[in-house]
Amino acid sequence: MNITRENIDALNAVVKVDIAKEDYSDKIEKILSDYRKTANIPGFRKGHVPMGMVKKQYGKAVLVDEVNKLLQEGLNKYLTEEKLDVLGQPLPKTQDEIDWDAGDFSFEFELGLAPEFEVELKSKKPITHYKIVAGDKMIDDQVENIQKQYGKLISQSTIEKDSEITGTFKNEEKEIENTVTLTLDKFKGAANAKKFVGAKVGDVITLKTKGLYNDDHELMHALKIQHDEAHGLDIEVTFEVTEINKRELADLDQELFNKLFADGSVTSVSELKDKIKEDAEKQFVQQGDQKLLNDITEYLVDNTKFDLPAAFLQKWMQTAGEQQLTEEQAKEEYEKSEKSLRYQLIEGKLITDNNIQVTLEDIKGQAKNMIKMQMAQFGQMNPSDKELEDIAARVLSNQDEARRISEQIISQRLLDIYKEKANIETKELTYEDFVKEVYGDNK
């Protein structure tokens, strides 16, 4: 077998694979001899079928199969030995119908080559890394939520502004019938809340869904309808009041603190607020880091310039999926995926340049940490090593889950490199201000 390569340009090449008769003839003779021993052909005893008849019946199929195996093995070995970084898969060039009686064969493949480029992490303009803090309002609201959660419900005869109201939303045409418990502060505007004040159990209140809630997601949950159906829904619904309660807030005393923190670590309101702040800001770290990761990814894709073998990739995409695409469909698919492909190449370059490696022990350790955190949420604070090992083994037996954990580790290590090497400025702001600045007021 002889393999040669012609570079068309920096991003495209053609590989020619020549297969001679001596490359496969011995293997085919052996396979056909084995067939002869087991062939069951009428008129002949097993093992005594003439070789000419075996060759006539099976020879071409065996030849095609063996040549294809040789072709794939040889091509894969060549790409590995030559250390060619190819995009997609080699594409066989169109050729005339193969003469399988010729003995010697030649095949050509088009290759799309990965570009060479450098990644510059230092942007001229600094990229913001948000340090999100819990503001006083958030902490106070959380304290009040805790007081409500552990407080007492007191039955009321009529609805007041701060009542908790249980009832059923209905609309026959849309087949809506959903029982919920709600508070009036969730409604948009004073007019809707005013309809409830003074109402009693058994009263039926008629409402318009358009503009009922500040957030359409609240409407989705209240009516138990689909996400898309809730947006812009403009119908009339009734709400029948079935229960009215007022929630008496729990006292901020040691009894409540001990319910929240059995270890006795909280003995005052200020310590409770410190705990709430600490726990909230631990969660905010992940959001700030994810925003930084997204922003640096976008910067790298926009500012790391290199060409791609676009024509080759579009041609490859026509046959790469389950369904064959037209030229136009492949072009559209390429345009949609080009940005993702560029980042994959950039990420691969960063992983290589920074010698990022993920071992099985790394993946197992990450899995055990995740499991430990999940168990802690259900009150299992000290699982044994054997428990963690057994659960981790079950999780990692799923290849998709193992791959996902590996990708998480790589993302974290890349993030550490970005924090060390990129041009980053830290900006501290409350969670509410972070949401406004990053997502806008409508988030």
N, C-alpha and C positions, 0 to 999 in steps of 0.2 A: 504494500500500500504506500502511495506517495501523496503527500498533502502539501500544496503550495498556496501562497496568499498574494493577492495583488491589492495594494492599497489604492483605492480610487481617490480619496482625500483623507483628511484627518479624522473624519467621522464615518466613513463608509469603506468597506473592503469586500472582495470576493475571494472565497476559499474554494480551491479545486481539489477534489478527492479522486485519485485514480486507484482503482481496485483491479488487480491482476488475477488471472485464473488460479495461480498458485496460492493466493491469499485465502481461498475458501474451498478449493477442490477436496483436500483431505477431510475437512469437516463434513462436507456434503456426503462423501463416500461412506463415512462412518454412520451418519444419520440414516442414509438409505439402507445400509447393512442391518442396522437395528430394526428398521421398518420391515425388512425382508423376514426377519426372525419372527415377527409378530403379526405380519399381514395375513388377513383372513379373506382369501380370494377364492371363489367357487372353482372347483376343478383341480385345486392344488392343496397338498398337505401344508400345514403351518410350518414355515421355515424352509419350504422347498419351492417357493415362488421364484421364477426366473428373474434375475436382476434387471434385465431389459424391461420386463413388464413393470417392475417396481419403479424404475426410473421414468418410464412413460407416464405412470399414474401419479407419482409424487414428486418427480424430479424438479419441475419448474417451480412448484410452490416452495419446496425446500430451498432452492436457489435464491428466490426472491427474498425469503425470510432471512437467510444467512447473510446475503449482501446488505440488506437493510440493517441488520445487527452490526456488521462490520463497519458500516458507514457511520452509524450513531456512536459506536464506541470509539472509532478513530477520530471523529470530529470532536467529541467531548474531551478526549485525551489531548488532542492538539490545542484546544482552547485553554485547557488547564496548564499545559507545559509552556505555552507561549505567553501565559498570564494576560490573556486578552480580556479586557473588561467590556463585555458586550451588553447591549440593551435589547430587551425582548429575547427572541430566539432566532437562530440562523434560519433564513428563508431559502428553500430550494428554488433555483432559477428554473424557469420554464424551459423544457427541452423536448425534442421530438420523441415519439414513442420509443421506448427502450427495446433494443434487440437483445433479448435474454439468451440468444444462442451465440452472441459475439464472444463470450469468454472474458474479455476485459471491458471494464466500465469506467466512465468518468461522470462525476456529478459536481455541480457548482452550487455554492450557497452564498447568498448576500448576508453581510454582517453589518449591524449598526454598532458603532464603537462609542463608548462613553467618552465625553470630552475631558481634556485636562484643564484644570483651573485651580486657583488659590482662593481661600476663604479669608476675608478680612473682617474680624469681629469688631474692631474699633470704628464705630460710626462717628462722623463729624459732629452730628447732633446727638446729645445724650438720650438714651432710652430710659423712660421712667419705670422705676420699680416701686410699686405702691406698698407702703407699710400701712395696713388698715388697722385702725384702733376702734375700740368700742367707746362711743360717746356717752355722756351722762344720760341722755334721753333713752338710748337703747338699754342701758343698764337699769334705769328706773322702770322702763316698760317691762323688762324681764322680771324684776322684783315683783311688780304688780301681777304679772302672769302667774308667778309662783304662788302668790297670795290667793289668786282666784282658784288655781288648781287645787290647793289644799284648804280652801275656804268651805263654807257651808251654803247650801241652797235653801232659800226661804221662799215658800210659796206665796204668790201674790194674786190678788183678785183682778187687778187691771194692769195693763202694760204701762211702765214708766220708761224714761229715756235710757236708763241703765239696766233694763230687764234682759233676762235670757229667755227667749221665746221659742217654744217648740211648736211646730205645725207642719202642714202639708201643702206644698205647691201643686197645683193641678192645671192642666190644659188638655181637654179631651181630644181636640183635633191633632195635636202633636203627641198624644199619648203620654203626657207628662204627669207623673204622680210620685212625688218624692218628699219624704219626711225629713226635716232638718231642724237643728237648733241654731238660732241666729241672734245677733245683737245689732241694734240699730245703727251703730257707728260705721258699719260696713257699707251702708247705703250711700248713694251719691246724692248730695243735696238734702235740704231739710224737708222738702215736700213729701218724699216717700216715707221718711221716718215719722212725720207728723200723722200719717194715716194710721199708724200703729198705736200711738200714744192714746191711752184711755180705753182701748179695746179689751174685751173679756174672752175667756175660754168659750169656744163655740162660734165666735164672730168670724166672718169671712171677709177678707180684704182683697180688693181687686187692684192689680198693679200692671204697669207696662214694663216689659223686660228691657226695652231700649233706655239706657241711662239709669237702670236700677242700681247697678253696682259701680264702684270706682274702677274695678278691674273685671273684664269679661271672664277671667278664670274663676272668679267668685260665683258668677252666674252659672258657669258650667257645672260646678260642684253643687250649687243650690238646687238646680233643676235636674241634675244627673243626666246631662246630655253630652254629645261629642264635642271635642275641642272646636272643630270647624263650624259646627252648628251654633255655638254660643256667640261667635263674633258677628256683630251686626244683627242679632236676633231681635225682631220687633213684633212681639205678639202680646196678647193679654193673658195673664195668669191670675188664679185666685190663691189665696193663702188662708187656710182654716186654722185658727189658733187652738191648740190642744192642751198647752201647758204654759204657765207663766211663773218664772222664778226670779228672785234677786239673789245674787251671789254675795254673801258676806265674806269680806277678805279675811284670810287667816292672820293672826297676830304674828309679828316678826319677833318671835321669842325663841328660847333655847329648844323648846319642844319641836318647833318647825325646823330649826337648824339641824337638829339631830336626825330628823326624817330625811333631810337632804344629804347630810354628811354624817354617816353613822360613826366615823372615826373621831368625832368631836373636834375637827379642825376649824370649825366656824363657831364663834361665840358672840358675834355682834353683827349688826347690819353692815358696818363698813367692811368687815371680813367677808361677808356674803357677797357684797358688791365686788370686792377684789377677786373673789373666786369666779364670779360671772364674767368679769372682764378678762381674766386669764384664760378661761375656757373658750370664750368667744374669739379672742385674738389668736389662739392656737389654730382655730378653724380658718381664720382670715388669712393666715400665712399661705395656705394652699391656694387661695383665690388670687392673692398678690403674685405668687410665683407663676401660676398658670397664665395670668395676664402678661407677665414678663416673657414667658416662654413663647406665647403667641406673637407678641410684638417683635421679638428678636427673629423668630421664624419668618415673619413678614418682611422684616428688614433684609434678611439674608437672601430671600428669594428675589426681592426687588433690586438688590445691589450686587449680587454675585453674577457677573455676566459670563455666559458661555453659550455656544451654539449646540443644537441637538440635531441628530439625523432625522429631521421631521418627516421627510418623504418615506424613509425606510420604516419608521415607527407607525405611520398611518397605514402603510401597506401590510405591516405585521398585524396591526389591530383588526384588519379585515377578516383574518382567519384565527385569531388568538382566542376568541370567546366561544361560547357554546353555539351561538348563531353567527353565520357569516354576515359581515356588514358590507354595504356598498361603499364606494369611494367617498361619497358625500357623508355617509354616517360615520365612517372611520375618521374623517377630517374633523367632524363635530366632536367625536369622542376624544380625539387627541387634544383639541383645544380646551376641552373641559378638564383633562387630566394633566396638562402640561405643567401647571404650577406645582402639583403634587409630585410629579416626576422630578422636577428641578430640586425640590426640597429633599427628596430621597437621596439624590446624588450629593447634595451639600451635606446632609446628615452623615452619609457614608464616608465622605472625605474627612469630616470632623472626627468621626469615630476612629478612622485609621490614623489620622495625624496625632490624635491624643491617646492612642493605644487603649481605647476603651474596650474592655473584655468583660463578658458576663459568664460566670461559671455556674454549674449546677448548684453549688453550695450557696451562691448569691441568690439564686432563684428560690431555693428552699428557705433560706433565711427570711427573704421578703414575704414569702407565703406564710410562714409561721408568725411573723409580726402582724400581718393582716388578720390572721385567724385569732390571734390573741386579743386584738382590738375589738373584733366582732364579738368575741365571747364576753369581754368586759362589759359591753353594752347590755348583755343579758344577765349581768350579775356574777359571772364566772371569772373572778379576778385572778385566780392562781391555778391555771390548768397545768397538768403535769407535762413533762417533756415527751412522755410516750403518747399522750393525747395529741399534742401538737404535731409530733412526727407522723402519727397515723392519719390525721386529717390532712396534713400537708401532702402526704403521699397520694391520697385520694384526689385532692385538687389537681396535683401536677400530673396525674395520669391522663388528664384531659389536655391534649396538646395545644388547643386554642387558649386555654387558661394559662398554661406555662408560657406560651408566646406572649400573651398580654402582660404577664408579670415581668418578663424579660424586657419588653418595650418600656414598661414603667421605670425599670432600673436605668436603662439607657437614657431616658428623658431626664431623670434626676441627675445623672452624671453630666449630661450636656448642660443642664441648668447650672450646676456647680461651676463648670468651665465658663459659662457666660457671665456669671457673677464675678468671676476672677478676672476675665480678660476683656469683656465688652465695656463700652463707655456707658455707664449706668449712673443715673442720679436717683436718690431715694426721695420719695414724697410721702409725707405722713398725712393721713386724713381719715375722717370717720367713715364707717361703712356706708352711711346714707350719702355722704358726699362722694364716695368712691362710685356708688351706683349711678349717681347723677352725672359724674364726669365721664365715666366709661360707657355707660349704656343709655344715658339720656334720662329725662324725667319720666318717660313712659314705661320704663322697665319695672 
